[in-house]
């Protein structure tokens, strides 16, 4: 697959069992909410036909984080890796689904042009001169979407302002 698939949020339900009628095509999704988001039920984006839950409630075990940007687009962090069935692995970012195997540079820039300078400046200020910091820690400190911060960090590396670690330090950044 060479392009992103669209995540289509079909609604919100109270119980997981109510989600299936809304999940007709790959990328269809339903939020299960009881006071707060509990699950994102998803029709697998690979097209295998399976439906599965993405846990959003840390009280129920390992959980993904759900973000909504200023345009109300959904992002899930970290990536989703199905350990059964089709074994697909993908990122949900700004209402798009990127299956692994796609070229990272094919990611559309989810940050609106008027916001990228602000986020880039904030990341520049937080990057350490010595040592490296995880893009996830930067995102948490900035109350930002981790995928957006990773994109900005990589952009700063390409411009020569920042450096990225390697090996176990991959996805950790500091000033050049």
N, C-alpha and C positions, 0 to 999 in steps of 0.2 A: 504494500500500500504506500503510495507516494504523497498522500495528502491527509489532512486531519478529517475525522468524522465529526459530525455535530452531536453534541449531547443535547437531548430534547427533554427538558423537565416537563412531565405530563401532569404533575399535580402533587398533592400532599394527601396522605392518608394517616389514619391513626394506628392501624394494624398491618403487619407485613402481609397477611393473607388478602388484604384489599388491593394490593399493588398489581397483581398479575394482569387484570384486564387492561391496564394502561401500557403494558410492556409488549408491544406488538412488533417493533422493528429494532435492529441493532442500534444501540445508543439511546433508546428510550429509557427514561429514569423517573422514579417516584421517590419523594422524601417520605419517610415514615417519621411522624412527629407526634410526640406526646409531651407538650410543654417545651420541648426543644428537639432538634433533629436527633433521631436515634439510628436510623439506617438510610442509606441510599440504595434502593433496589434498582438494579440495572439489567437491561437486556444486553447480553455480552456484545461488545462492539465488533468482535471478530466475525460475527454472523453465525456462530455455532448453534444459536437458538436457546442457549441456557439463560436462566435468570439467576442472579445471585445478589446477596446483600453485601454492602460495604459498611462495616460498623463505624458509626460516628460517635458512639457513646463510650467513653473510656471506663465507665463503671462496669461495662460488660466485657472487659478485656482489651486487648490491643485494638487501638482505634485510629482511624484516619481523621485528619482535621478538615473541616468544611469551611470554605471562605466564600464570601460574596463580594465582588468588587463594586465600584461606584455605578457601574452599568447593570448591577444585579446578576452578573454572570457567575456561575458556580465553578469553583476550583476545589479539588481534593488533593491533599498532601499526606503522605508521600505517594509514590506511584502505586498502582494496583497490580499485583502479580498473582494471578490465579494459580494455585498449587494443585489443582485438579482439573478435570474436564479438558478444556482446550489449552490450558496453561498460558493463556495470553498475558501480556505484560504491557501496561499503558499508563499514560499520564492523562488526567482530566484537568484541563487548564482553560479557564475563561470560556466555558461552554463548548470546548473542543476536546476531542479524544485523540491522542497521539499514540498509536501502537508502536512499541519498540521495534526497531528495524528501520524506522523512518530516520532520515537524516535530521540530526538535532537542529541544524540551521533552517530546516523547513518549518520549524515552529513559527507561527505568526506571532508578531509582537503583541502581546495582550495588553501592554501598557499604553493607554491613550497618549498621544504626542504631548499633550499639555501637562501630563503627570510624570513623564519619564525624566525630565530634567530635575524635578523635585526629588524623586526617588534616587536618582544617580547622585545628586549632591548629598543626600542623607547617607547613602552607602559610603561615599568618599570620606565623609567625616568620621564614620565608625570603623573604617578599615585600620587595623593596627600597623604602625611603622615597623614593629618587631613582632615576629610570630605570625600566626594565621588564625583566622576565626571562621567558623562554619557559616555558610550562607543561611542555614536554618536559624542559628543564633542571631545573626544580623536581622533576619526577617522578624523574629520574635521581638527583638529590641525596637524595631521600627514599626511594629504592628502592620506588617506588610505580608503579601502573599509570597511564600518561599520561592516559587517558580519565577516570579517577577524579579526577586532579588538575585537569584542565580543568573538570570539573563543579564541583569545590569552588571554583576560581577564579571561575567565573561566578556561583556562589552568593554569594561574597564581594563581587563587583561589585554584585549586586542589593541586598545589605544595606548598601552604602555604604562598606564597609571597604576595598575595592580598586578599582582602575581598570584598564581594558583599553585597549591602544593601538589605533590605527586604521591603515588602509592597510597598509604593510609591517610595522607594529608589531602587527597583529591577532594574537591568541593570545599576546600578551606582557602581563604583568601587573605592577602595583606597588601600593603602599599609596596610598590616597586622601589 
